[in-house]
Amino acid sequence: MAVLSLLYLALLPVEAPDFDEYYYPWLQHIDRLGPIGAFGEPFANYTPPYLYLLAGFSLLPVSHLIVVKIIAVLS
């Protein structure tokens, strides 16, 4: 378990190819309009529960990449 944790920490700063195309613009939209106001218009092609998690975790004082990775680890 410790080895896996160290491997995960080493890979934490690595961005998946779809991060810049999808997740980053979605999180920018949420930042711009707020975690509730962002849902006033369609902004992503993903399931609402995941987008709600993005909106909620976007309030944390961490980078957008860390927000996406936190959700991936928890799901």
PQR file with spaces between the fields and no chain letter, atoms N, CA, C, O and H, PARSE charges and radii, in Angstrom:
ATOM       1  N    MET     1       0.827   -1.195    0.000 -0.4000 1.5000
ATOM       2  CA   MET     1       0.000    0.000    0.000 -0.0000 2.0000
ATOM       3  C    MET     1       0.869    1.256    0.000  0.5500 1.7000
ATOM       4  O    MET     1       0.545    2.238   -0.668 -0.5500 1.4000
ATOM       5  N    ALA     2       1.965    1.224    0.745 -0.4000 1.5000
ATOM       6  CA   ALA     2       2.848    2.387    0.797 -0.0000 2.0000
ATOM       7  C    ALA     2       3.479    2.659   -0.556  0.5500 1.7000
ATOM       8  O    ALA     2       3.652    3.815   -0.943 -0.5500 1.4000
ATOM       9  H    ALA     2       2.228    0.427    1.288  0.4000 1.0000
ATOM      10  N    VAL     3       3.825    1.599   -1.277 -0.4000 1.5000
ATOM      11  CA   VAL     3       4.430    1.763   -2.606 -0.0000 2.0000
ATOM      12  C    VAL     3       3.433    2.405   -3.560  0.5500 1.7000
ATOM      13  O    VAL     3       3.790    3.290   -4.338 -0.5500 1.4000
ATOM      14  H    VAL     3       3.685    0.660   -0.962  0.4000 1.0000
ATOM      15  N    LEU     4       2.187    1.958   -3.498 -0.4000 1.5000
ATOM      16  CA   LEU     4       1.154    2.549   -4.358 -0.0000 2.0000
ATOM      17  C    LEU     4       0.922    4.017   -4.016  0.5500 1.7000
ATOM      18  O    LEU     4       0.729    4.839   -4.912 -0.5500 1.4000
ATOM      19  H    LEU     4       1.897    1.239   -2.866  0.4000 1.0000
ATOM      20  N    SER     5       0.939    4.343   -2.759 -0.4000 1.5000
ATOM      21  CA   SER     5       0.765    5.735   -2.337 -0.0000 2.0000
ATOM      22  C    SER     5       1.903    6.612   -2.857  0.5500 1.7000
ATOM      23  O    SER     5       1.674    7.729   -3.321 -0.5500 1.4000
ATOM      24  H    SER     5       1.096    3.675   -2.031  0.4000 1.0000
ATOM      25  N    LEU     6       3.124    6.100   -2.776 -0.4000 1.5000
ATOM      26  CA   LEU     6       4.274    6.855   -3.289 -0.0000 2.0000
ATOM      27  C    LEU     6       4.201    7.016   -4.802  0.5500 1.7000
ATOM      28  O    LEU     6       4.528    8.076   -5.335 -0.5500 1.4000
ATOM      29  H    LEU     6       3.310    5.192   -2.399  0.4000 1.0000
ATOM      30  N    LEU     7       3.774    5.967   -5.488 -0.4000 1.5000
ATOM      31  CA   LEU     7       3.619    6.053   -6.940 -0.0000 2.0000
ATOM      32  C    LEU     7       2.559    7.083   -7.302  0.5500 1.7000
ATOM      33  O    LEU     7       2.751    7.885   -8.216 -0.5500 1.4000
ATOM      34  H    LEU     7       3.508    5.106   -5.055  0.4000 1.0000
ATOM      35  N    TYR     8       1.443    7.060   -6.584 -0.4000 1.5000
ATOM      36  CA   TYR     8       0.386    8.040   -6.848 -0.0000 2.0000
ATOM      37  C    TYR     8       0.899    9.462   -6.617  0.5500 1.7000
ATOM      38  O    TYR     8       0.640   10.348   -7.431 -0.5500 1.4000
ATOM      39  H    TYR     8       1.287    6.408   -5.842  0.4000 1.0000
ATOM      40  N    LEU     9       1.603    9.686   -5.548 -0.4000 1.5000
ATOM      41  CA   LEU     9       2.150   11.015   -5.265 -0.0000 2.0000
ATOM      42  C    LEU     9       3.128   11.458   -6.348  0.5500 1.7000
ATOM      43  O    LEU     9       3.165   12.634   -6.710 -0.5500 1.4000
ATOM      44  H    LEU     9       1.814    8.966   -4.886  0.4000 1.0000
ATOM      45  N    ALA    10       3.918   10.523   -6.864 -0.4000 1.5000
ATOM      46  CA   ALA    10       4.870   10.854   -7.927 -0.0000 2.0000
ATOM      47  C    ALA    10       4.150   11.251   -9.211  0.5500 1.7000
ATOM      48  O    ALA    10       4.643   12.085   -9.970 -0.5500 1.4000
ATOM      49  H    ALA    10       3.888    9.568   -6.570  0.4000 1.0000
ATOM      50  N    LEU    11       2.987   10.656   -9.454 -0.4000 1.5000
ATOM      51  CA   LEU    11       2.242   10.937  -10.680 -0.0000 2.0000
ATOM      52  C    LEU    11       1.237   12.080  -10.520  0.5500 1.7000
ATOM      53  O    LEU    11       0.576   12.456  -11.488 -0.5500 1.4000
ATOM      54  H    LEU    11       2.587    9.978   -8.837  0.4000 1.0000
ATOM      55  N    LEU    12       1.118   12.621   -9.346 -0.4000 1.5000
ATOM      56  CA   LEU    12       0.138   13.680   -9.083 -0.0000 2.0000
ATOM      57  C    LEU    12       0.244   14.867  -10.042  0.5500 1.7000
ATOM      58  O    LEU    12      -0.791   15.352  -10.500 -0.5500 1.4000
ATOM      59  H    LEU    12       1.655   12.316   -8.560  0.4000 1.0000
ATOM      60  N    PRO    13       1.431   15.354  -10.363 -0.5600 1.5000
ATOM      61  CA   PRO    13       1.490   16.517  -11.263  0.2800 2.0000
ATOM      62  C    PRO    13       1.290   16.198  -12.753  0.5500 1.7000
ATOM      63  O    PRO    13       1.298   17.112  -13.578 -0.5500 1.4000
ATOM      64  N    VAL    14       1.116   14.943  -13.103 -0.4000 1.5000
ATOM      65  CA   VAL    14       0.954   14.559  -14.512 -0.0000 2.0000
ATOM      66  C    VAL    14      -0.474   14.837  -14.962  0.5500 1.7000
ATOM      67  O    VAL    14      -1.436   14.390  -14.337 -0.5500 1.4000
ATOM      68  H    VAL    14       1.109   14.201  -12.433  0.4000 1.0000
ATOM      69  N    GLU    15      -0.596   15.585  -16.061 -0.4000 1.5000
ATOM      70  CA   GLU    15      -1.912   15.898  -16.625 -0.0000 2.0000
ATOM      71  C    GLU    15      -2.291   14.886  -17.684  0.5500 1.7000
ATOM      72  O    GLU    15      -1.484   14.559  -18.554 -0.5500 1.4000
ATOM      73  H    GLU    15       0.185   15.948  -16.569  0.4000 1.0000
ATOM      74  N    ALA    16      -3.518   14.388  -17.617 -0.4000 1.5000
ATOM      75  CA   ALA    16      -4.040   13.524  -18.665 -0.0000 2.0000
ATOM      76  C    ALA    16      -4.270   14.375  -19.913  0.5500 1.7000
ATOM      77  O    ALA    16      -4.493   15.580  -19.806 -0.5500 1.4000
ATOM      78  H    ALA    16      -4.174   14.654  -16.910  0.4000 1.0000
ATOM      79  N    PRO    17      -4.216   13.756  -21.096 -0.5600 1.5000
ATOM      80  CA   PRO    17      -4.384   14.530  -22.335  0.2800 2.0000
ATOM      81  C    PRO    17      -5.711   15.291  -22.430  0.5500 1.7000
ATOM      82  O    PRO    17      -5.776   16.337  -23.075 -0.5500 1.4000
ATOM      83  N    ASP    18      -6.755   14.780  -21.798 -0.4000 1.5000
ATOM      84  CA   ASP    18      -8.054   15.444  -21.894 -0.0000 2.0000
ATOM      85  C    ASP    18      -8.256   16.557  -20.862  0.5500 1.7000
ATOM      86  O    ASP    18      -9.289   17.226  -20.878 -0.5500 1.4000
ATOM      87  H    ASP    18      -6.702   13.930  -21.273  0.4000 1.0000
ATOM      88  N    PHE    19      -7.299   16.761  -19.977 -0.4000 1.5000
ATOM      89  CA   PHE    19      -7.467   17.781  -18.940 -0.0000 2.0000
ATOM      90  C    PHE    19      -7.647   19.172  -19.542  0.5500 1.7000
ATOM      91  O    PHE    19      -8.585   19.886  -19.188 -0.5500 1.4000
ATOM      92  H    PHE    19      -6.460   16.218  -19.963  0.4000 1.0000
ATOM      93  N    ASP    20      -6.749   19.560  -20.454 -0.4000 1.5000
ATOM      94  CA   ASP    20      -6.828   20.898  -21.052 -0.0000 2.0000
ATOM      95  C    ASP    20      -8.046   21.080  -21.950  0.5500 1.7000
ATOM      96  O    ASP    20      -8.564   22.188  -22.094 -0.5500 1.4000
ATOM      97  H    ASP    20      -5.987   18.980  -20.742  0.4000 1.0000
ATOM      98  N    GLU    21      -8.497   19.985  -22.551 -0.4000 1.5000
ATOM      99  CA   GLU    21      -9.621   20.079  -23.481 -0.0000 2.0000
ATOM     100  C    GLU    21     -10.975   20.102  -22.785  0.5500 1.7000
ATOM     101  O    GLU    21     -11.902   20.769  -23.245 -0.5500 1.4000
ATOM     102  H    GLU    21      -8.077   19.085  -22.434  0.4000 1.0000
ATOM     103  N    TYR    22     -11.090   19.376  -21.679 -0.4000 1.5000
ATOM     104  CA   TYR    22     -12.384   19.246  -21.012 -0.0000 2.0000
ATOM     105  C    TYR    22     -12.411   19.819  -19.592  0.5500 1.7000
ATOM     106  O    TYR    22     -13.102   20.803  -19.325 -0.5500 1.4000
ATOM     107  H    TYR    22     -10.337   18.834  -21.305  0.4000 1.0000
ATOM     108  N    TYR    23     -11.660   19.200  -18.696 -0.4000 1.5000
ATOM     109  CA   TYR    23     -11.788   19.534  -17.282 -0.0000 2.0000
ATOM     110  C    TYR    23     -11.433   20.979  -16.963  0.5500 1.7000
ATOM     111  O    TYR    23     -12.145   21.643  -16.210 -0.5500 1.4000
ATOM     112  H    TYR    23     -11.100   18.401  -18.914  0.4000 1.0000
ATOM     113  N    TYR    24     -10.340   21.466  -17.529 -0.4000 1.5000
ATOM     114  CA   TYR    24      -9.922   22.834  -17.234 -0.0000 2.0000
ATOM     115  C    TYR    24     -10.975   23.855  -17.670  0.5500 1.7000
ATOM     116  O    TYR    24     -11.310   24.732  -16.874 -0.5500 1.4000
ATOM     117  H    TYR    24      -9.761   20.927  -18.141  0.4000 1.0000
ATOM     118  N    PRO    25     -11.518   23.789  -18.902 -0.5600 1.5000
ATOM     119  CA   PRO    25     -12.581   24.737  -19.264  0.2800 2.0000
ATOM     120  C    PRO    25     -13.831   24.609  -18.387  0.5500 1.7000
ATOM     121  O    PRO    25     -14.475   25.610  -18.074 -0.5500 1.4000
ATOM     122  N    TRP    26     -14.169   23.389  -17.993 -0.4000 1.5000
ATOM     123  CA   TRP    26     -15.335   23.214  -17.123 -0.0000 2.0000
ATOM     124  C    TRP    26     -15.100   23.898  -15.783  0.5500 1.7000
ATOM     125  O    TRP    26     -15.983   24.583  -15.266 -0.5500 1.4000
ATOM     126  H    TRP    26     -13.646   22.576  -18.246  0.4000 1.0000
ATOM     127  N    LEU    27     -13.920   23.714  -15.227 -0.4000 1.5000
ATOM     128  CA   LEU    27     -13.610   24.329  -13.940 -0.0000 2.0000
ATOM     129  C    LEU    27     -13.489   25.852  -14.056  0.5500 1.7000
ATOM     130  O    LEU    27     -13.843   26.566  -13.118 -0.5500 1.4000
ATOM     131  H    LEU    27     -13.203   23.157  -15.646  0.4000 1.0000
ATOM     132  N    GLN    28     -13.007   26.349  -15.165 -0.4000 1.5000
ATOM     133  CA   GLN    28     -12.977   27.803  -15.380 -0.0000 2.0000
ATOM     134  C    GLN    28     -14.392   28.356  -15.415  0.5500 1.7000
ATOM     135  O    GLN    28     -14.663   29.414  -14.847 -0.5500 1.4000
ATOM     136  H    GLN    28     -12.719   25.769  -15.927  0.4000 1.0000
ATOM     137  N    HIS    29     -15.290   27.651  -16.075 -0.4000 1.5000
ATOM     138  CA   HIS    29     -16.691   28.066  -16.131 -0.0000 2.0000
ATOM     139  C    HIS    29     -17.284   28.111  -14.725  0.5500 1.7000
ATOM     140  O    HIS    29     -17.973   29.066  -14.367 -0.5500 1.4000
ATOM     141  H    HIS    29     -15.070   26.791  -16.536  0.4000 1.0000
ATOM     142  N    ILE    30     -17.014   27.081  -13.935 -0.4000 1.5000
ATOM     143  CA   ILE    30     -17.507   27.039  -12.555 -0.0000 2.0000
ATOM     144  C    ILE    30     -16.904   28.178  -11.741  0.5500 1.7000
ATOM     145  O    ILE    30     -17.608   28.815  -10.957 -0.5500 1.4000
ATOM     146  H    ILE    30     -16.454   26.305  -14.226  0.4000 1.0000
ATOM     147  N    ASP    31     -15.616   28.443  -11.917 -0.4000 1.5000
ATOM     148  CA   ASP    31     -14.971   29.555  -11.203 -0.0000 2.0000
ATOM     149  C    ASP    31     -15.592   30.897  -11.584  0.5500 1.7000
ATOM     150  O    ASP    31     -15.804   31.762  -10.734 -0.5500 1.4000
ATOM     151  H    ASP    31     -15.044   27.926  -12.554  0.4000 1.0000
ATOM     152  N    ARG    32     -15.875   31.053  -12.859 -0.4000 1.5000
ATOM     153  CA   ARG    32     -16.388   32.335  -13.357 -0.0000 2.0000
ATOM     154  C    ARG    32     -17.810   32.614  -12.859  0.5500 1.7000
ATOM     155  O    ARG    32     -18.125   33.742  -12.481 -0.5500 1.4000
ATOM     156  H    ARG    32     -15.702   30.351  -13.550  0.4000 1.0000
ATOM     157  N    LEU    33     -18.674   31.576  -12.859 -0.4000 1.5000
ATOM     158  CA   LEU    33     -20.080   31.788  -12.524 -0.0000 2.0000
ATOM     159  C    LEU    33     -20.467   31.307  -11.127  0.5500 1.7000
ATOM     160  O    LEU    33     -21.593   31.525  -10.678 -0.5500 1.4000
ATOM     161  H    LEU    33     -18.417   30.660  -13.166  0.4000 1.0000
ATOM     162  N    GLY    34     -19.534   30.657  -10.447 -0.4000 1.5000
ATOM     163  CA   GLY    34     -19.816   30.130   -9.115 -0.0000 2.0000
ATOM     164  C    GLY    34     -20.327   28.711   -9.195  0.5500 1.7000
ATOM     165  O    GLY    34     -20.823   28.282  -10.237 -0.5500 1.4000
ATOM     166  H    GLY    34     -18.619   30.480  -10.812  0.4000 1.0000
ATOM     167  N    PRO    35     -20.209   27.971   -8.090 -0.5600 1.5000
ATOM     168  CA   PRO    35     -20.581   26.557   -8.110  0.2800 2.0000
ATOM     169  C    PRO    35     -22.076   26.302   -8.301  0.5500 1.7000
ATOM     170  O    PRO    35     -22.467   25.192   -8.663 -0.5500 1.4000
ATOM     171  N    ILE    36     -22.899   27.287   -8.069 -0.4000 1.5000
ATOM     172  CA   ILE    36     -24.335   27.124   -8.312 -0.0000 2.0000
ATOM     173  C    ILE    36     -24.726   27.774   -9.637  0.5500 1.7000
ATOM     174  O    ILE    36     -25.439   27.173  -10.440 -0.5500 1.4000
ATOM     175  H    ILE    36     -22.581   28.189   -7.774  0.4000 1.0000
ATOM     176  N    GLY    37     -24.264   28.986   -9.862 -0.4000 1.5000
ATOM     177  CA   GLY    37     -24.595   29.710  -11.090 -0.0000 2.0000
ATOM     178  C    GLY    37     -24.096   29.032  -12.349  0.5500 1.7000
ATOM     179  O    GLY    37     -24.646   29.254  -13.428 -0.5500 1.4000
ATOM     180  H    GLY    37     -23.684   29.474   -9.210  0.4000 1.0000
ATOM     181  N    ALA    38     -23.066   28.211  -12.233 -0.4000 1.5000
ATOM     182  CA   ALA    38     -22.507   27.525  -13.405 -0.0000 2.0000
ATOM     183  C    ALA    38     -23.534   26.619  -14.068  0.5500 1.7000
ATOM     184  O    ALA    38     -23.446   26.346  -15.265 -0.5500 1.4000
ATOM     185  H    ALA    38     -22.619   28.031  -11.357  0.4000 1.0000
ATOM     186  N    PHE    39     -24.505   26.154  -13.295 -0.4000 1.5000
ATOM     187  CA   PHE    39     -25.482   25.222  -13.841 -0.0000 2.0000
ATOM     188  C    PHE    39     -26.674   25.922  -14.488  0.5500 1.7000
ATOM     189  O    PHE    39     -27.644   25.265  -14.865 -0.5500 1.4000
ATOM     190  H    PHE    39     -24.576   26.375  -12.322  0.4000 1.0000
ATOM     191  N    GLY    40     -26.613   27.233  -14.619 -0.4000 1.5000
ATOM     192  CA   GLY    40     -27.663   27.991  -15.285 -0.0000 2.0000
ATOM     193  C    GLY    40     -27.653   27.808  -16.790  0.5500 1.7000
ATOM     194  O    GLY    40     -28.625   28.145  -17.464 -0.5500 1.4000
ATOM     195  H    GLY    40     -25.825   27.767  -14.312  0.4000 1.0000
ATOM     196  N    GLU    41     -26.574   27.282  -17.316 -0.4000 1.5000
ATOM     197  CA   GLU    41     -26.453   27.012  -18.755 -0.0000 2.0000
ATOM     198  C    GLU    41     -25.591   25.768  -18.946  0.5500 1.7000
ATOM     199  O    GLU    41     -24.707   25.499  -18.132 -0.5500 1.4000
ATOM     200  H    GLU    41     -25.784   27.008  -16.768  0.4000 1.0000
ATOM     201  N    PRO    42     -25.838   25.009  -20.007 -0.5600 1.5000
ATOM     202  CA   PRO    42     -25.016   23.819  -20.245  0.2800 2.0000
ATOM     203  C    PRO    42     -23.561   24.208  -20.506  0.5500 1.7000
ATOM     204  O    PRO    42     -23.293   25.149  -21.253 -0.5500 1.4000
ATOM     205  N    PHE    43     -22.633   23.496  -19.899 -0.4000 1.5000
ATOM     206  CA   PHE    43     -21.229   23.826  -20.090 -0.0000 2.0000
ATOM     207  C    PHE    43     -20.341   22.603  -20.249  0.5500 1.7000
ATOM     208  O    PHE    43     -19.144   22.742  -20.498 -0.5500 1.4000
ATOM     209  H    PHE    43     -22.851   22.732  -19.292  0.4000 1.0000
ATOM     210  N    ALA    44     -20.902   21.415  -20.110 -0.4000 1.5000
ATOM     211  CA   ALA    44     -20.077   20.208  -20.186 -0.0000 2.0000
ATOM     212  C    ALA    44     -20.900   19.049  -20.726  0.5500 1.7000
ATOM     213  O    ALA    44     -22.127   19.036  -20.639 -0.5500 1.4000
ATOM     214  H    ALA    44     -21.874   21.303  -19.908  0.4000 1.0000
ATOM     215  N    ASN    45     -20.198   18.091  -21.277 -0.4000 1.5000
ATOM     216  CA   ASN    45     -20.861   16.902  -21.811 -0.0000 2.0000
ATOM     217  C    ASN    45     -20.586   15.695  -20.913  0.5500 1.7000
ATOM     218  O    ASN    45     -20.119   14.652  -21.371 -0.5500 1.4000
ATOM     219  H    ASN    45     -19.201   18.101  -21.347  0.4000 1.0000
ATOM     220  N    TYR    46     -20.885   15.861  -19.630 -0.4000 1.5000
ATOM     221  CA   TYR    46     -20.635   14.815  -18.665 -0.0000 2.0000
ATOM     222  C    TYR    46     -21.831   14.695  -17.738  0.5500 1.7000
ATOM     223  O    TYR    46     -22.715   15.550  -17.764 -0.5500 1.4000
ATOM     224  H    TYR    46     -21.265   16.709  -19.258  0.4000 1.0000
ATOM     225  N    THR    47     -21.876   13.665  -16.931 -0.4000 1.5000
ATOM     226  CA   THR    47     -23.038   13.433  -16.081 -0.0000 2.0000
ATOM     227  C    THR    47     -23.142   14.492  -14.977  0.5500 1.7000
ATOM     228  O    THR    47     -22.126   14.932  -14.438 -0.5500 1.4000
ATOM     229  H    THR    47     -21.157   12.970  -16.911  0.4000 1.0000
ATOM     230  N    PRO    48     -24.357   14.893  -14.646 -0.5600 1.5000
ATOM     231  CA   PRO    48     -24.536   15.906  -13.604  0.2800 2.0000
ATOM     232  C    PRO    48     -23.879   15.574  -12.272  0.5500 1.7000
ATOM     233  O    PRO    48     -23.277   16.466  -11.673 -0.5500 1.4000
ATOM     234  N    PRO    49     -23.960   14.327  -11.766 -0.5600 1.5000
ATOM     235  CA   PRO    49     -23.311   14.074  -10.464  0.2800 2.0000
ATOM     236  C    PRO    49     -21.814   14.401  -10.469  0.5500 1.7000
ATOM     237  O    PRO    49     -21.295   14.941   -9.492 -0.5500 1.4000
ATOM     238  N    TYR    50     -21.124   14.078  -11.558 -0.4000 1.5000
ATOM     239  CA   TYR    50     -19.694   14.392  -11.628 -0.0000 2.0000
ATOM     240  C    TYR    50     -19.484   15.903  -11.647  0.5500 1.7000
ATOM     241  O    TYR    50     -18.570   16.415  -11.001 -0.5500 1.4000
ATOM     242  H    TYR    50     -21.545   13.639  -12.352  0.4000 1.0000
ATOM     243  N    LEU    51     -20.325   16.609  -12.382 -0.4000 1.5000
ATOM     244  CA   LEU    51     -20.195   18.067  -12.456 -0.0000 2.0000
ATOM     245  C    LEU    51     -20.500   18.707  -11.100  0.5500 1.7000
ATOM     246  O    LEU    51     -19.896   19.720  -10.746 -0.5500 1.4000
ATOM     247  H    LEU    51     -21.067   16.193  -12.906  0.4000 1.0000
ATOM     248  N    TYR    52     -21.430   18.128  -10.342 -0.4000 1.5000
ATOM     249  CA   TYR    52     -21.699   18.628   -8.989 -0.0000 2.0000
ATOM     250  C    TYR    52     -20.473   18.444   -8.098  0.5500 1.7000
ATOM     251  O    TYR    52     -20.136   19.319   -7.300 -0.5500 1.4000
ATOM     252  H    TYR    52     -21.921   17.305  -10.629  0.4000 1.0000
ATOM     253  N    LEU    53     -19.812   17.301   -8.242 -0.4000 1.5000
ATOM     254  CA   LEU    53     -18.578   17.079   -7.480 -0.0000 2.0000
ATOM     255  C    LEU    53     -17.509   18.095   -7.882  0.5500 1.7000
ATOM     256  O    LEU    53     -16.821   18.646   -7.023 -0.5500 1.4000
ATOM     257  H    LEU    53     -20.086   16.590   -8.889  0.4000 1.0000
ATOM     258  N    LEU    54     -17.368   18.343   -9.187 -0.4000 1.5000
ATOM     259  CA   LEU    54     -16.410   19.356   -9.636 -0.0000 2.0000
ATOM     260  C    LEU    54     -16.721   20.704   -9.013  0.5500 1.7000
ATOM     261  O    LEU    54     -15.827   21.397   -8.528 -0.5500 1.4000
ATOM     262  H    LEU    54     -17.927   17.895   -9.885  0.4000 1.0000
ATOM     263  N    ALA    55     -17.997   21.069   -9.028 -0.4000 1.5000
ATOM     264  CA   ALA    55     -18.395   22.362   -8.468 -0.0000 2.0000
ATOM     265  C    ALA    55     -18.095   22.429   -6.971  0.5500 1.7000
ATOM     266  O    ALA    55     -17.575   23.434   -6.486 -0.5500 1.4000
ATOM     267  H    ALA    55     -18.723   20.506   -9.422  0.4000 1.0000
ATOM     268  N    GLY    56     -18.417   21.382   -6.252 -0.4000 1.5000
ATOM     269  CA   GLY    56     -18.174   21.375   -4.810 -0.0000 2.0000
ATOM     270  C    GLY    56     -16.699   21.414   -4.463  0.5500 1.7000
ATOM     271  O    GLY    56     -16.275   22.188   -3.605 -0.5500 1.4000
ATOM     272  H    GLY    56     -18.840   20.566   -6.646  0.4000 1.0000
ATOM     273  N    PHE    57     -15.917   20.577   -5.132 -0.4000 1.5000
ATOM     274  CA   PHE    57     -14.487   20.521   -4.835 -0.0000 2.0000
ATOM     275  C    PHE    57     -13.734   21.727   -5.394  0.5500 1.7000
ATOM     276  O    PHE    57     -12.600   21.987   -4.992 -0.5500 1.4000
ATOM     277  H    PHE    57     -16.261   19.948   -5.829  0.4000 1.0000
ATOM     278  N    SER    58     -14.349   22.461   -6.313 -0.4000 1.5000
ATOM     279  CA   SER    58     -13.685   23.653   -6.848 -0.0000 2.0000
ATOM     280  C    SER    58     -13.538   24.737   -5.782  0.5500 1.7000
ATOM     281  O    SER    58     -12.767   25.681   -5.958 -0.5500 1.4000
ATOM     282  H    SER    58     -15.271   22.250   -6.639  0.4000 1.0000
ATOM     283  N    LEU    59     -14.258   24.608   -4.702 -0.4000 1.5000
ATOM     284  CA   LEU    59     -14.166   25.580   -3.607 -0.0000 2.0000
ATOM     285  C    LEU    59     -12.912   25.388   -2.759  0.5500 1.7000
ATOM     286  O    LEU    59     -12.543   26.269   -1.983 -0.5500 1.4000
ATOM     287  H    LEU    59     -14.884   23.842   -4.559  0.4000 1.0000
ATOM     288  N    LEU    60     -12.262   24.243   -2.907 -0.4000 1.5000
ATOM     289  CA   LEU    60     -11.030   23.984   -2.148 -0.0000 2.0000
ATOM     290  C    LEU    60      -9.896   24.865   -2.673  0.5500 1.7000
ATOM     291  O    LEU    60      -9.850   25.162   -3.866 -0.5500 1.4000
ATOM     292  H    LEU    60     -12.562   23.527   -3.537  0.4000 1.0000
ATOM     293  N    PRO    61      -9.002   25.278   -1.813 -0.5600 1.5000
ATOM     294  CA   PRO    61      -7.880   26.125   -2.237  0.2800 2.0000
ATOM     295  C    PRO    61      -6.730   25.300   -2.836  0.5500 1.7000
ATOM     296  O    PRO    61      -5.597   25.351   -2.357 -0.5500 1.4000
ATOM     297  N    VAL    62      -7.046   24.542   -3.892 -0.4000 1.5000
ATOM     298  CA   VAL    62      -6.047   23.731   -4.590 -0.0000 2.0000
ATOM     299  C    VAL    62      -6.191   23.962   -6.090  0.5500 1.7000
ATOM     300  O    VAL    62      -7.172   24.554   -6.539 -0.5500 1.4000
ATOM     301  H    VAL    62      -7.966   24.501   -4.281  0.4000 1.0000
ATOM     302  N    SER    63      -5.225   23.499   -6.854 -0.4000 1.5000
ATOM     303  CA   SER    63      -5.270   23.690   -8.299 -0.0000 2.0000
ATOM     304  C    SER    63      -6.388   22.853   -8.920  0.5500 1.7000
ATOM     305  O    SER    63      -6.881   21.901   -8.316 -0.5500 1.4000
ATOM     306  H    SER    63      -4.428   23.018   -6.489  0.4000 1.0000
ATOM     307  N    HIS    64      -6.774   23.227  -10.130 -0.4000 1.5000
ATOM     308  CA   HIS    64      -7.811   22.490  -10.848 -0.0000 2.0000
ATOM     309  C    HIS    64      -7.400   21.033  -11.074  0.5500 1.7000
ATOM     310  O    HIS    64      -8.234   20.130  -11.002 -0.5500 1.4000
ATOM     311  H    HIS    64      -6.374   24.001  -10.621  0.4000 1.0000
ATOM     312  N    LEU    65      -6.130   20.812  -11.344 -0.4000 1.5000
ATOM     313  CA   LEU    65      -5.649   19.454  -11.554 -0.0000 2.0000
ATOM     314  C    LEU    65      -5.856   18.609  -10.304  0.5500 1.7000
ATOM     315  O    LEU    65      -6.261   17.450  -10.401 -0.5500 1.4000
ATOM     316  H    LEU    65      -5.453   21.545  -11.402  0.4000 1.0000
ATOM     317  N    ILE    66      -5.586   19.167   -9.149 -0.4000 1.5000
ATOM     318  CA   ILE    66      -5.759   18.438   -7.890 -0.0000 2.0000
ATOM     319  C    ILE    66      -7.237   18.155   -7.643  0.5500 1.7000
ATOM     320  O    ILE    66      -7.579   17.089   -7.132 -0.5500 1.4000
ATOM     321  H    ILE    66      -5.257   20.108   -9.070  0.4000 1.0000
ATOM     322  N    VAL    67      -8.111   19.083   -7.993 -0.4000 1.5000
ATOM     323  CA   VAL    67      -9.556   18.862   -7.846 -0.0000 2.0000
ATOM     324  C    VAL    67      -9.973   17.632   -8.644  0.5500 1.7000
ATOM     325  O    VAL    67     -10.677   16.767   -8.123 -0.5500 1.4000
ATOM     326  H    VAL    67      -7.833   19.950   -8.408  0.4000 1.0000
ATOM     327  N    VAL    68      -9.546   17.546   -9.899 -0.4000 1.5000
ATOM     328  CA   VAL    68      -9.903   16.416  -10.753 -0.0000 2.0000
ATOM     329  C    VAL    68      -9.336   15.116  -10.184  0.5500 1.7000
ATOM     330  O    VAL    68     -10.012   14.088  -10.198 -0.5500 1.4000
ATOM     331  H    VAL    68      -8.974   18.248  -10.322  0.4000 1.0000
ATOM     332  N    LYS    69      -8.119   15.155   -9.693 -0.4000 1.5000
ATOM     333  CA   LYS    69      -7.496   13.951   -9.161 -0.0000 2.0000
ATOM     334  C    LYS    69      -8.135   13.517   -7.845  0.5500 1.7000
ATOM     335  O    LYS    69      -8.245   12.316   -7.596 -0.5500 1.4000
ATOM     336  H    LYS    69      -7.570   15.991   -9.682  0.4000 1.0000
ATOM     337  N    ILE    70      -8.555   14.442   -7.006 -0.4000 1.5000
ATOM     338  CA   ILE    70      -9.238   14.096   -5.760 -0.0000 2.0000
ATOM     339  C    ILE    70     -10.529   13.336   -6.074  0.5500 1.7000
ATOM     340  O    ILE    70     -10.824   12.313   -5.456 -0.5500 1.4000
ATOM     341  H    ILE    70      -8.465   15.417   -7.209  0.4000 1.0000
ATOM     342  N    ILE    71     -11.282   13.844   -7.030 -0.4000 1.5000
ATOM     343  CA   ILE    71     -12.532   13.191   -7.402 -0.0000 2.0000
ATOM     344  C    ILE    71     -12.265   11.799   -7.977  0.5500 1.7000
ATOM     345  O    ILE    71     -13.006   10.859   -7.690 -0.5500 1.4000
ATOM     346  H    ILE    71     -11.042   14.675   -7.532  0.4000 1.0000
ATOM     347  N    ALA    72     -11.223   11.665   -8.777 -0.4000 1.5000
ATOM     348  CA   ALA    72     -10.888   10.361   -9.348 -0.0000 2.0000
ATOM     349  C    ALA    72     -10.531    9.355   -8.265  0.5500 1.7000
ATOM     350  O    ALA    72     -10.911    8.187   -8.349 -0.5500 1.4000
ATOM     351  H    ALA    72     -10.621   12.428   -9.010  0.4000 1.0000
ATOM     352  N    VAL    73      -9.808    9.798   -7.256 -0.4000 1.5000
ATOM     353  CA   VAL    73      -9.414    8.891   -6.180 -0.0000 2.0000
ATOM     354  C    VAL    73     -10.627    8.495   -5.348  0.5500 1.7000
ATOM     355  O    VAL    73     -10.734    7.346   -4.919 -0.5500 1.4000
ATOM     356  H    VAL    73      -9.498   10.747   -7.187  0.4000 1.0000
ATOM     357  N    LEU    74     -11.524    9.416   -5.120 -0.4000 1.5000
ATOM     358  CA   LEU    74     -12.697    9.130   -4.286 -0.0000 2.0000
ATOM     359  C    LEU    74     -13.748    8.288   -4.991  0.5500 1.7000
ATOM     360  O    LEU    74     -14.557    7.634   -4.334 -0.5500 1.4000
ATOM     361  H    LEU    74     -11.437   10.349   -5.469  0.4000 1.0000
ATOM     362  N    SER    75     -13.747    8.296   -6.297 -0.4000 1.5000
ATOM     363  CA   SER    75     -14.802    7.551   -7.015 -0.0000 2.0000
ATOM     364  C    SER    75     -14.395    6.158   -7.392  0.5500 1.7000
ATOM     365  O    SER    75     -15.181    5.428   -7.995 -0.5500 1.4000
ATOM     366  H    SER    75     -13.089    8.828   -6.831  0.4000 1.0000
